[in-house]
Amino acid sequence: MSQVTVRISDADKQQVDRIVKELGLDMTTVTRAFYKQIIREQRIPLDFSLDLPAETEEALEESRRLAMRGKTKGYATGKDLVDGVLAAAGADR
């Protein structure tokens, strides 16, 4: 296994640490994910962001309101979620 050392300013390191922690990650995980994504996509992907489009923020807020009113359904797996969404979309047609 190899080790990578990166030199950045203290100010940049503090800002990066804050953002990474807000995302619920650590620097090692982010760095490994970045390298894996470079390999997978064969390009330099630079699209990590805390900012969400307004439409996404609105959808999240609506989801929070529904959850607080008990108008949500839980799913055990991601597949169950997708199947549930597809089933609901089919029922709406």
Buried (B, 14 or more C-beta within 10 A) or exposed (E): EEEEEEEEEEEEEEEEEEBBEEEEBEEEEBBEEBEEBEEEEEEEEEEEEEEEEEEEEEEEEEEEEEEEEEEEEEEEEEEEEEEEEEEEEEEEE
